Structures are given as structure tokens and as C-alpha cells.
């Protein structure tokens, strides 16, 4: 998590320093600067919340069964289907 936060923050700061033609106006750079500040403040909280949430979703999906489906609904690529073409 810390590596993702630091590398993304660096990438955001580089968008300000690049001479990119998409941000010609000073107002656009100021808006991007405030967005970067918001990420620097709120980013660690979102990244910390994502760890238990992703763990919960992983274990939920790990221990639940796949819903039953009909074999007719599945379009499988088989040798017979390929030979028909």
C-alpha cells in the first residue's frame, strides 16, 4: 500500500510539471494541484479501507458456491463446433 500511494502521488505531481498540451491554462493546473492535495490527504484512508474490504470479498467469493446454470446457456467452443464451421 505505501508503494502504491507514493508512486501514484509522484505520477500525479509529474502531470503538473510535464509540458502537456492538455493543461495549457493556469486554472487547469490549479485545479489539478487541489486534486493532488485531496488525494494526498484522503488517499491513505481509502487505501487502508481497501485492505479489509478486499480481504472480505476474497474470502466471501472463496467460500460461496457458483450459481447453477443450464448447459444450454453456455456457448462452449468444442471440437464439434469448430468442425461444423
Residue pairs with C-beta under 8 A, 6 or more apart in sequence:
1 47
1 48
1 51
4 47
5 43
5 44
5 47
8 39
8 43
9 36
9 39
9 40
9 43
12 32
12 35
12 36
12 39
13 36
15 23
15 32
16 23
16 29
16 32
16 33
16 36
22 28
23 29
23 32
